[in-house]
Amino acid sequence: MRLVFASNNAHKLSEVRQIMPADIEVLSLQDIGFENETEENGATLAENSRIKAEAVRQWLIANNRQTTIDGVFADDTGLEIDALNGAPGVYTARWAGEPAANRKKALQELSGKENRACQFRTVITIIRNDETLQVEGVVRGHIAMEEYGKGGFGYDPIFIPDGYGKTFGELPADIKNNISHRGRALAALVKELKRKN
């Protein structure tokens, strides 16, 4: 099975390829020659992931490429902090600009707050054979007092998943991928794909 992952994020692509089973070939936007910018203007994670998947699907149809591809999937991920009423949520990637600034803003916003509980939530939309399906994955945790670890990307150095004493930035990739929001969403996606085949 050949699926296009509708993301320009190299870190996400690498993570997805590590997690997906060997019988599913994950193609990047670069692999198929898609160079358009897709505006993520949805009000929710679900809307944004659908917008991205649909944009690539329409491009494949317009370029007569859909026959060589079995489907398109996209994800949108949000960090939802309890004490901030679920913020940054849909604005996670662009909350303060770039990753280091986003982490700094999260630490500043929680300064002096006891409740540091939060969750990462990933919504994946897949479009296959004119059918659209959405799955999601959630991992609960809390925001650390400062940054720890150089691994991962985004908010990983400040997110400590429940049941662990280390941030995603410190945990080995195989452990993170096994318990992460994206890992759980991809597992749900694979389960649906196998059920439908």
C-alpha positions as CSV (number, residue, x, y, z in Angstrom):
1,M,0.0,0.0,0.0
2,R,1.3,3.4,-1.0
3,L,0.1,6.4,1.0
4,V,1.1,10.1,0.8
5,F,1.7,11.8,4.1
6,A,0.5,15.4,3.6
7,S,3.1,17.2,5.7
8,N,6.3,19.3,4.9
9,N,7.6,18.6,8.5
10,A,10.7,16.4,8.1
11,H,10.6,15.4,11.8
12,K,7.0,14.2,11.5
13,L,7.7,12.4,8.3
14,S,10.6,10.5,9.9
15,E,8.5,9.7,13.0
16,V,5.6,8.4,10.8
17,R,8.0,6.2,8.7
18,Q,9.5,4.7,11.9
19,I,6.0,3.9,13.2
20,M,4.2,2.6,10.1
21,P,4.4,-1.1,9.3
22,A,6.8,-2.2,6.5
23,D,3.9,-3.1,4.1
24,I,2.8,0.5,4.0
25,E,5.0,2.8,1.9
26,V,4.8,6.4,3.1
27,L,5.5,8.9,0.4
28,S,6.4,12.5,1.2
29,L,5.0,15.6,-0.5
30,Q,8.5,16.0,-2.0
31,D,8.3,12.4,-3.3
32,I,5.2,13.2,-5.4
33,G,6.3,16.7,-6.4
34,F,3.6,18.6,-4.4
35,E,5.0,22.1,-3.8
36,N,1.8,24.1,-3.0
37,E,1.3,25.8,0.4
38,T,-1.9,24.6,2.1
39,E,-3.4,27.2,4.4
40,E,-4.5,25.6,7.7
41,N,-7.4,27.8,8.5
42,G,-9.6,25.3,10.3
43,A,-11.0,26.0,13.7
44,T,-10.2,22.6,15.0
45,L,-7.4,19.9,14.6
46,A,-9.9,17.7,12.8
47,E,-10.7,20.5,10.2
48,N,-7.0,21.2,9.6
49,S,-6.0,17.6,9.1
50,R,-8.9,17.2,6.6
51,I,-8.0,20.4,4.8
52,K,-4.4,19.2,4.3
53,A,-5.4,15.7,3.1
54,E,-8.0,17.1,0.7
55,A,-5.6,19.6,-0.8
56,V,-3.2,16.8,-1.7
57,R,-5.9,14.5,-2.9
58,Q,-7.3,17.2,-5.3
59,W,-3.7,17.9,-6.5
60,L,-3.3,14.1,-7.3
61,I,-6.5,14.1,-9.2
62,A,-5.7,17.3,-11.2
63,N,-2.3,15.8,-12.1
64,N,-3.7,12.4,-12.9
65,R,-1.6,10.7,-10.2
66,Q,-4.3,9.2,-8.0
67,T,-4.1,5.8,-9.8
68,T,-0.5,5.2,-8.4
69,I,-1.4,6.2,-4.9
70,D,-3.7,4.3,-2.5
71,G,-4.6,7.2,-0.3
72,V,-3.6,10.4,1.4
73,F,-3.4,11.1,5.1
74,A,-2.6,14.2,7.1
75,D,-2.3,14.9,10.8
76,D,-2.8,18.0,13.0
77,T,-1.5,18.0,16.5
78,G,-2.3,20.2,19.4
79,L,-0.9,20.7,22.9
80,E,-3.9,21.3,25.2
81,I,-2.9,22.7,28.6
82,D,-5.5,22.3,31.3
83,A,-4.7,25.6,33.2
84,L,-4.8,27.5,29.9
85,N,-8.3,26.3,29.0
86,G,-6.9,24.0,26.3
87,A,-4.5,26.5,24.7
88,P,-2.5,26.5,22.5
89,G,-4.6,23.8,20.9
90,V,-5.1,24.4,17.2
91,Y,-2.4,27.2,17.3
92,T,0.2,24.9,18.8
93,A,2.8,25.1,16.0
94,R,2.5,28.9,15.6
95,W,1.7,30.0,19.2
96,A,4.8,32.2,19.5
97,G,6.5,31.6,16.2
98,E,9.1,28.9,16.1
99,P,9.6,25.8,18.4
100,A,12.0,27.4,21.0
101,A,9.7,30.4,21.4
102,N,6.7,28.2,21.7
103,R,8.3,26.2,24.5
104,K,9.4,29.4,26.3
105,K,5.8,30.8,26.1
106,A,4.4,27.6,27.6
107,L,6.8,27.8,30.5
108,Q,6.1,31.5,31.0
109,E,2.3,31.0,30.9
110,L,2.5,28.3,33.6
111,S,4.9,30.2,35.8
112,G,3.6,30.1,39.3
113,K,0.8,27.7,38.4
114,E,0.5,24.4,40.3
115,N,-1.6,22.7,37.7
116,R,0.7,21.8,34.8
117,A,-1.4,18.9,33.4
118,C,-1.9,18.8,29.7
119,Q,-2.3,16.5,26.8
120,F,-1.1,16.1,23.2
121,R,-3.8,15.2,20.8
122,T,-3.3,14.1,17.1
123,V,-6.1,13.9,14.6
124,I,-5.4,12.0,11.4
125,T,-7.6,12.2,8.3
126,I,-7.2,9.6,5.6
127,I,-8.9,9.8,2.2
128,R,-9.0,6.5,0.3
129,N,-11.3,5.4,-2.5
130,D,-13.4,8.6,-2.0
131,E,-13.9,7.7,1.6
132,T,-12.8,10.0,4.4
133,L,-12.0,8.6,7.8
134,Q,-10.6,10.3,11.0
135,V,-8.9,8.8,14.0
136,E,-7.2,10.4,16.9
137,G,-4.5,9.6,19.6
138,V,-4.1,11.3,23.0
139,V,-1.3,11.1,25.5
140,R,-1.7,12.8,28.9
141,G,1.1,14.3,30.8
142,H,2.4,17.6,32.3
143,I,4.7,20.5,31.4
144,A,8.1,20.3,33.1
145,M,9.6,23.2,35.0
146,E,12.2,23.7,32.4
147,E,13.6,22.1,29.2
148,Y,15.2,18.6,29.4
149,G,16.7,16.6,26.5
150,K,17.7,17.3,23.0
151,G,15.6,14.6,21.3
152,G,12.4,14.9,19.4
153,F,11.1,18.2,18.2
154,G,8.5,20.9,19.0
155,Y,7.4,20.8,22.7
156,D,9.1,17.4,23.4
157,P,11.7,18.9,25.8
158,I,9.0,20.2,28.1
159,F,6.4,17.4,27.9
160,I,6.5,14.6,30.5
161,P,4.1,11.8,29.7
162,D,2.1,10.2,32.5
163,G,3.9,7.2,34.0
164,Y,7.4,8.5,33.0
165,G,9.9,10.7,34.8
166,K,11.5,12.0,31.6
167,T,10.4,14.4,28.8
168,F,9.8,13.2,25.2
169,G,13.0,15.1,24.5
170,E,14.9,12.6,26.8
171,L,13.1,9.4,26.1
172,P,14.5,7.1,23.3
173,A,12.6,7.4,20.0
174,D,11.2,3.9,20.2
175,I,9.6,4.5,23.6
176,K,8.3,7.8,22.6
177,N,6.8,6.5,19.3
178,N,5.1,3.6,21.2
179,I,3.3,5.9,23.6
180,S,3.0,9.2,21.8
181,H,-0.2,10.9,20.5
182,R,1.0,10.4,16.9
183,G,2.0,6.8,17.6
184,R,-1.5,6.1,19.0
185,A,-3.3,7.8,16.2
186,L,-1.2,5.9,13.6
187,A,-1.9,2.6,15.4
188,A,-5.6,3.5,15.1
189,L,-5.2,4.3,11.4
190,V,-3.3,1.0,10.7
191,K,-6.1,-0.9,12.5
192,E,-8.7,0.7,10.3
193,L,-6.7,0.1,7.1
194,K,-6.3,-3.6,8.0
195,R,-10.0,-3.9,8.9
196,K,-11.0,-2.4,5.5
197,N,-8.6,-4.5,3.4
